[in-house]
Structures are given as structure tokens and as C-alpha cells.
Amino acid sequence: MKIKCPKCKKDAELAMDYSVVKCGSCDFDMSYGEYVKFVAHNEPKYSDILGDYTGSTEGQSSGSLDEWD
């Protein structure tokens, strides 16, 4: 599956089993979980994406990105 490379912004390839993201243009190579964290830390419009990986957060904030490191 094609997704946007967070480094060079060209097409990267996401493995069918969601295990790895690779970009042939800039040699970006990262597990999908690390890719999600990388994008969340580096692109402000996606900074709330890490909240999707928590359990019920009713009545709570998802915290800052620094708390996820």
C-alpha cells in the first residue's frame, strides 16, 4: 500500500501485514508502530493520533507527546 514518506514526502510502501514502512526515494525504513510515532511527533496535524492507541480516555486528556516516549 502506498503512503506518504514523512521524510521526503514522496510515496513510501507499507507492507501488506502493516509491519514495515519503506521509501525507495530516501531509504526511509521503519516499523509501522515507529512510523506512527514519528509522524505524530513531526507533523502537528497528526499529534493527537497517539490518543487512538490508549484505552478509554473518557474524562482524561491523552497527555503530551513527551509522555509517549
C-alpha positions in Angstrom: 0.0 0.0 0.0 1.3 3.5 -0.8 1.6 6.0 2.0 3.4 9.4 2.3 7.0 9.2 3.4 7.4 11.5 6.4 10.9 12.5 5.5 10.9 13.2 1.7 7.1 13.4 1.2 7.2 11.0 -1.8 5.4 7.7 -2.0 6.5 5.0 0.5 5.4 1.4 0.7 3.5 0.0 3.7 3.9 -3.8 3.9 0.6 -5.7 3.5 0.9 -7.0 7.0 1.5 -3.5 8.4 4.9 -4.5 9.7 7.2 -2.0 8.0 7.3 1.3 6.0 9.9 1.7 3.4 10.7 4.6 1.0 12.8 3.9 -2.1 13.5 7.7 -2.6 15.2 8.4 0.7 15.9 5.0 2.1 13.4 5.5 5.0 12.9 2.2 6.7 10.9 1.9 9.9 8.4 -0.4 11.6 4.8 0.7 11.3 4.5 1.4 15.1 7.6 3.6 15.0 6.3 5.3 11.8 3.1 6.3 13.6 5.1 7.8 16.5 7.4 9.5 14.1 4.5 11.1 12.1 2.8 12.1 15.4 5.9 13.8 16.7 6.8 15.6 13.5 3.5 16.7 12.0 1.4 18.8 14.2 -1.9 18.0 12.4 -1.4 14.3 13.5 -0.3 15.0 17.1 -3.5 13.5 18.5 -3.0 10.2 16.7 -1.3 8.6 19.7 -4.6 9.0 21.7 -6.1 6.4 19.4 -3.7 3.8 20.9 -4.9 4.3 24.5 -7.8 2.6 26.3 -10.8 4.5 27.4 -9.8 8.1 27.9 -13.2 9.4 28.9 -12.7 12.4 31.2 -8.9 12.4 30.6 -6.6 14.1 28.2 -4.3 11.9 26.2 -1.2 13.8 27.5 1.6 15.4 25.7 3.8 13.7 23.1 6.7 13.7 25.5 4.8 11.3 27.8 4.7 8.7 25.0 8.5 8.4 24.7 
